[in-house]
């Protein structure tokens, strides 16, 4: 088994009825269910009311749209930004607090400030993990939630109206595994197409803060598919989220969903219910989300409610209209659907940071790659004229990031550009520029980080 994917028999099958082990095991699962229900209701301390029924369908008229409608016509209560002190920023549709020293609001999203990672360990704390929402965060009660699998790729071809169902407790009773992996928005770095390359792009103007690494714990998707009866004929699966339906320019595109090849689904994909040792928070997919290591973030569907398993290829707007390369050099229908993320580096510094002259500064940063382990990082403090090897710290995981540091003593006051260039085990090296695409995906060029020395 992959050394980064650890078996944990945390919730073993219960022994014979009446035994003391069964009682202890039941209490463990019951306790996690109780915690999970609290995670949905409390929203990390927010005073929120009600839950959205996982079995219902909800609809919104656009980003952060009005209240949705659940099954039976009852209004489904969507997670809204909690009331926060004036020092905290809020984004409509995000539950957790967004203090300005940790986040930059980006429409329905929240970008992590890289300086917030200074002094942190190998994973991103939940309180500063970026949020990417198409619409808004739903509140879902794990006790009533069900994962439904259906389609022609399962034995008997169960339809959407008679799916194979798993409860939250069913997943907790299965073998648990933990993977440490980054999840990154495909458009991370999008604004650098414009600021560095002078090219127009559309979409959220992320710098480099739409990425985070966490310890994800849950059940292998392959194990759930096998229990549901996946057949050799299956070629694609399509997980679908329970967040409100997304409307693009007046067109209702339905719930966020994106096909995943069966080969990838059976390889290393996790149905995660914990993040950094606690139940998933609402903004990060409570009660259950997909974690698709090394792939574009859109593949890691949050708030997953059902999974279609098909013996023919599947499609959705999220692999046809979006998450392809469009523009000069690409065919009219766009490139093939995007899969693996690329190589990036970032400094743990504010953008346009001010540093004092006449002293040595230890520059800290992180590099990561969808291609595998980062092998080396070099830093330039003179805009790329000269390069020096950075010293890496800690482990070098296959699916996480490597931490590094570099001492720099500025020769003179003024404006400077700090550059970090990584290489990974596939031989990939961050380039000076990358080809343009109009939706601004996969910016992997060396970021030119401005600082002022005074």
C-alpha positions in Angstrom: 0.0 0.0 0.0 1.1 3.6 -0.7 3.2 4.8 2.3 1.1 8.0 2.4 -2.2 6.1 2.7 -2.4 4.6 6.2 -4.9 1.8 7.2 -6.8 2.6 10.4 -9.2 0.1 11.8 -10.9 2.8 13.7 -14.4 1.6 13.3 -14.1 -2.2 13.0 -17.2 -4.4 12.4 -19.1 -5.0 15.7 -18.6 -8.4 17.4 -21.4 -10.6 18.5 -24.4 -8.9 20.1 -24.2 -8.1 23.7 -20.5 -8.1 24.0 -18.6 -5.3 25.7 -16.6 -4.6 22.6 -19.8 -4.0 20.7 -21.0 -1.4 23.2 -17.7 0.5 23.1 -17.7 0.4 19.3 -21.3 1.6 19.2 -20.5 4.5 21.5 -17.5 5.4 19.3 -19.6 5.6 16.2 -22.5 7.3 18.0 -20.0 9.9 19.4 -18.7 10.7 15.9 -22.3 11.0 14.6 -23.1 13.4 17.4 -20.0 15.4 16.6 -20.9 15.4 13.0 -24.3 16.7 13.6 -22.8 19.4 15.8 -20.4 20.4 13.0 -23.3 21.0 10.6 -25.4 22.9 13.2 -22.7 24.9 14.8 -20.8 26.0 11.8 -17.6 26.4 13.7 -19.2 28.5 16.4 -21.8 30.3 14.2 -25.3 30.5 15.6 -27.1 28.8 12.7 -30.5 27.3 12.7 -31.9 24.2 11.0 -30.4 21.9 8.4 -30.8 21.3 4.7 -32.3 17.9 4.0 -29.8 15.8 2.2 -32.6 14.0 0.3 -34.0 17.2 -1.1 -33.2 19.2 -4.1 -32.4 22.9 -3.7 -32.2 25.7 -6.2 -30.6 29.1 -6.4 -30.7 31.9 -9.0 -27.0 32.5 -9.0 -24.1 32.8 -6.6 -25.3 33.2 -3.0 -28.9 33.0 -4.3 -32.1 33.1 -2.2 -33.3 30.3 0.1 -33.7 27.0 -1.7 -36.6 24.5 -1.6 -36.2 21.1 -0.1 -38.2 17.9 -0.6 -41.9 18.4 0.1 -41.8 22.1 -0.6 -40.3 23.1 2.8 -37.7 25.9 2.6 -34.2 24.4 3.0 -32.0 26.6 5.2 -28.8 27.3 3.5 -25.7 28.2 5.5 -25.3 31.9 5.6 -22.4 34.0 6.9 -22.6 34.3 10.7 -22.7 37.5 12.5 -19.1 38.5 13.2 -17.3 41.3 14.8 -16.4 44.2 12.6 -12.8 43.0 12.4 -13.9 39.9 10.4 -14.8 39.9 6.7 -17.8 37.9 5.6 -18.8 36.3 2.3 -22.4 35.5 1.7 -22.9 31.7 1.7 -19.7 30.9 3.7 -20.2 29.7 7.3 -16.9 30.1 9.0 -15.4 33.4 10.1 -13.1 35.1 7.6 -10.8 37.4 9.6 -8.9 39.7 7.3 -5.5 38.6 8.5 -6.3 35.1 7.2 -8.5 35.6 4.1 -9.1 37.7 1.1 -12.8 37.5 0.1 -13.3 36.5 -3.6 -17.0 36.7 -4.5 -18.6 33.5 -3.2 -15.1 32.3 -2.2 -12.4 33.0 0.3 -8.6 33.0 -0.5 -6.1 32.1 2.1 -3.4 34.7 2.8 0.0 33.0 2.4 1.5 34.9 5.3 -1.1 33.1 7.5 0.8 29.9 6.9 4.0 31.2 8.5 5.0 29.1 11.5 2.3 26.4 10.7 3.1 22.7 10.3 2.7 20.5 7.3 -1.1 20.9 7.0 -3.4 23.9 6.7 -5.4 24.6 9.8 -9.2 24.5 9.1 -9.6 28.1 10.2 -7.4 29.3 7.3 -8.2 26.7 4.6 -9.5 28.4 1.4 -13.2 28.1 0.5 -14.3 27.5 -3.1 -18.1 27.6 -3.5 -20.1 27.8 -6.7 -23.1 29.0 -4.8 -23.3 28.7 -1.0 -22.6 26.2 1.8 -25.5 23.9 2.6 -26.1 22.6 6.1 -26.7 18.9 6.1 -27.6 16.6 9.0 -25.4 13.5 8.9 -28.1 11.5 10.6 -30.5 11.8 7.7 -27.9 12.0 4.9 -27.6 9.1 2.4 -25.1 8.4 -0.3 -27.0 6.9 -3.3 -25.3 5.0 -6.1 -27.0 4.1 -9.3 -26.5 3.5 -13.0 -25.7 1.0 -15.7 -22.2 0.3 -14.3 -23.7 -1.5 -11.3 -25.1 -5.0 -11.1 -28.7 -4.9 -12.1 -28.4 -1.3 -13.4 -30.3 0.3 -10.5 -32.0 3.5 -11.6 -31.8 6.9 -9.9 -35.2 6.1 -8.3 -34.0 2.9 -6.7 -30.4 3.4 -5.8 -28.0 1.5 -3.6 -27.8 3.5 -0.3 -25.2 4.0 2.4 -25.8 6.0 5.6 -23.2 8.0 7.4 -23.1 5.2 10.0 -22.5 2.6 7.3 -19.4 4.5 6.1 -18.1 4.8 9.7 -18.4 1.0 10.1 -16.1 0.4 7.1 -12.3 0.4 7.2 -11.0 3.9 7.6 -7.9 5.3 5.8 -6.1 8.6 6.1 -4.4 10.5 3.3 -2.5 13.7 3.5 -3.2 15.6 0.3 -3.6 19.1 -1.2 -6.8 20.3 -2.7 -6.3 23.2 -5.1 -8.7 25.2 -7.3 -7.9 24.8 -11.0 -7.8 28.6 -11.3 -5.3 29.1 -8.5 -2.8 31.8 -9.7 -5.3 33.1 -12.3 -4.6 36.8 -11.7 -0.9 36.2 -12.6 -1.9 35.6 -16.2 -2.8 39.3 -16.2 -0.3 40.8 -13.8 2.8 38.9 -15.1 1.9 38.0 -18.7 -0.5 40.8 -19.6 -3.2 38.4 -20.7 -7.0 38.8 -20.2 -8.7 35.9 -18.4 -12.1 35.4 -16.8 -13.0 33.9 -13.4 -12.1 34.5 -9.8 -8.8 36.5 -9.6 -6.9 34.2 -7.3 -3.3 34.8 -6.5 -1.9 31.6 -5.0 -4.0 31.1 -1.9 -6.6 28.7 -3.4 -4.8 25.7 -2.1 -4.6 23.8 1.2 -3.2 20.5 2.6 -5.1 18.5 5.1 -5.2 15.1 6.8 -8.4 13.6 5.2 -9.9 10.5 6.7 -12.7 8.3 5.3 -13.4 5.3 3.2 -11.9 4.3 0.0 -14.3 5.0 -2.9 -13.3 1.7 -4.4 -14.6 -0.1 -1.3 -18.0 1.6 -1.6 -18.2 0.9 -5.3 -17.4 -2.7 -4.8 -20.1 -3.1 -2.1 -22.6 -1.4 -4.4 -21.8 -3.9 -7.2 -19.6 -2.1 -9.7 -19.1 -4.2 -12.9 -16.3 -4.6 -15.3 -18.4 -2.7 -17.9 -18.2 0.6 -15.8 -16.1 3.3 -17.4 -17.1 6.6 -15.6 -18.6 7.6 -12.3 -20.2 11.0 -11.6 -20.5 12.3 -8.1 -23.0 15.1 -7.5 -23.0 17.6 -4.7 -26.0 18.7 -2.6 -25.2 22.4 -2.7 -27.7 24.6 -4.5 -28.1 24.4 -8.3 -25.7 26.7 -10.2 -27.1 29.2 -12.6 -24.7 30.6 -15.3 -25.9 33.6 -17.2 -29.5 32.7 -16.6 -29.1 29.0 -17.4 -29.7 26.5 -14.6 -26.8 24.0 -14.9 -28.0 21.9 -12.0 -26.0 20.6 -9.0 -22.2 20.6 -9.3 -21.0 17.3 -10.8 -18.1 16.1 -12.8 -17.3 12.7 -14.3 -14.3 10.7 -13.0 -12.8 7.7 -14.9 -13.3 4.5 -13.1 -9.6 3.8 -13.2 -8.9 6.9 -11.1 -11.9 6.2 -8.8 -10.6 2.8 -8.0 -7.0 4.0 -7.5 -6.8 6.4 -4.6 -10.0 8.4 -4.2 -11.4 8.9 -0.7 -14.9 9.5 0.6 -13.8 11.7 3.4 -15.7 12.5 6.5 -12.9 14.0 8.7 -10.5 16.8 8.1 -7.5 17.3 10.4 -8.9 14.9 13.0 -12.4 16.3 13.3 -15.7 15.9 11.3 -15.7 17.9 8.1 -16.8 21.5 8.7 -19.8 22.7 6.5 -17.7 24.8 4.2 -15.4 21.9 3.4 -18.0 19.3 2.5 -19.9 18.1 5.6 -20.9 15.3 6.0 -18.9 13.6 3.2 -16.9 14.8 0.3 -14.6 13.3 -2.4 -10.9 13.8 -2.1 -9.2 13.1 -5.4 -5.4 13.4 -4.8 -3.3 15.4 -7.2 -6.2 16.2 -9.5 -8.0 19.5 -10.2 -10.0 20.7 -7.2 -13.4 20.4 -9.0 -13.0 16.6 -9.0 -13.1 16.6 -5.2 -16.9 17.2 -5.0 -18.1 18.5 -1.7 -21.4 17.5 0.1 -21.6 14.5 -2.2 -25.2 13.1 -2.3 -25.2 10.6 -5.1 -22.8 8.9 -7.6 -23.8 7.7 -11.0 -21.9 4.7 -12.2 -22.1 4.3 -16.0 -21.0 1.8 -18.6 -20.8 4.7 -21.2 -18.8 8.0 -20.9 -20.5 10.7 -18.9 -20.3 14.5 -19.3 -21.5 17.6 -17.5 -20.9 21.4 -17.9 -18.0 20.9 -15.5 -16.0 18.9 -18.0 -17.3 20.4 -21.2 -18.0 24.1 -20.7 -15.6 24.6 -17.8 -12.3 23.0 -16.7 -10.9 22.7 -20.2 -8.4 25.0 -21.9 -9.9 27.5 -24.4 -8.4 30.2 -26.5 -5.5 30.5 -28.9 -3.7 27.3 -29.5 -6.7 25.2 -28.4 -9.4 23.6 -30.5 -12.8 25.3 -30.6 -14.3 22.7 -28.2 -11.4 23.2 -25.9 -8.7 20.8 -24.7 -9.4 17.5 -23.1 -11.0 17.8 -19.6 -8.3 18.9 -17.2 -7.2 16.3 -14.7 -3.8 16.5 -12.9 -2.7 19.7 -11.2 0.7 21.3 -12.0 3.8 22.5 -10.1 3.7 25.7 -8.0 5.6 27.6 -5.3 4.6 30.3 -2.9 6.4 32.5 -0.3 4.9 32.8 3.2 4.9 36.6 2.8 2.3 39.2 2.3 2.0 40.4 -1.3 3.9 43.7 -1.5 5.5 42.9 1.8 7.8 45.5 3.4 11.2 44.2 4.8 13.8 46.1 6.8 17.2 46.8 5.2 20.5 45.9 6.9 19.5 42.5 8.3 19.2 38.9 7.2 15.6 37.7 6.5 14.8 34.0 6.4 12.3 33.6 3.6 9.9 30.7 4.1 7.7 29.1 1.5 6.1 25.9 0.2 6.1 24.0 -3.2 3.7 21.3 -4.4 2.9 19.3 -7.5 0.2 17.1 -8.9 3.0 15.1 -10.6 4.5 13.8 -7.3 7.1 14.7 -4.8 8.9 18.0 -5.1 12.7 17.3 -5.5 14.3 20.7 -5.3 13.5 24.4 -4.8 15.7 27.4 -5.9 15.1 31.0 -4.9 16.1 34.2 -6.7 16.1 37.6 -5.0 17.2 39.6 -8.0 14.3 38.9 -10.4 15.7 35.7 -11.8 19.3 36.9 -12.6 20.8 34.4 -10.1 19.4 31.3 -8.4 20.3 29.6 -5.1 19.1 26.3 -3.6 16.6 26.6 -0.8 16.8 24.3 2.2 13.8 22.0 2.6 12.4 21.2 6.0 10.4 18.2 7.2 8.9 15.4 5.2 8.5 15.4 1.4 5.0 13.8 0.8 3.8 12.6 -2.6 0.5 14.5 -2.3 1.2 17.3 0.0 3.8 20.1 -0.1 7.4 20.6 0.9 8.4 23.4 3.2 11.6 25.4 2.5 13.6 28.4 3.6 16.2 30.7 2.3 18.3 33.4 4.1 18.4 36.7 2.3 20.2 39.9 3.2 19.1 42.7 0.8 22.0 44.7 -0.6 20.1 47.9 -0.9 16.6 49.4 -0.2 14.1 49.6 -3.0 11.7 47.3 -4.9 12.6 43.7 -5.4 11.0 40.6 -6.9 11.4 37.3 -5.1 11.1 34.1 -7.2 10.8 30.5 -6.2 11.3 27.7 -8.8 10.5 24.1 -8.0 11.1 20.8 -9.7 9.4 17.4 -9.1 10.2 13.8 -9.4 8.8 13.6 -13.0 11.5 16.1 -14.1 9.0 19.0 -14.4 10.4 22.5 -13.6 8.4 25.6 -13.2 8.8 27.8 -16.3 9.1 31.5 -16.7 5.8 31.8 -18.6 2.9 29.5 -19.4 0.6 29.4 -22.5 -2.5 31.5 -22.3 -6.0 30.1 -21.9 -9.0 32.4 -21.6 -10.4 30.8 -18.4 -7.1 31.2 -16.6 -6.5 27.6 -15.5 -3.3 25.9 -14.4 -1.0 28.9 -14.0 2.2 27.2 -13.2 4.9 29.8 -14.1 7.3 31.2 -11.5 5.4 33.8 -9.5 7.2 37.1 -9.2 6.5 38.1 -5.6 7.0 41.9 -5.0 8.6 43.2 -1.8 9.9 46.6 -0.7 13.1 46.9 1.3 13.3 50.0 3.5 
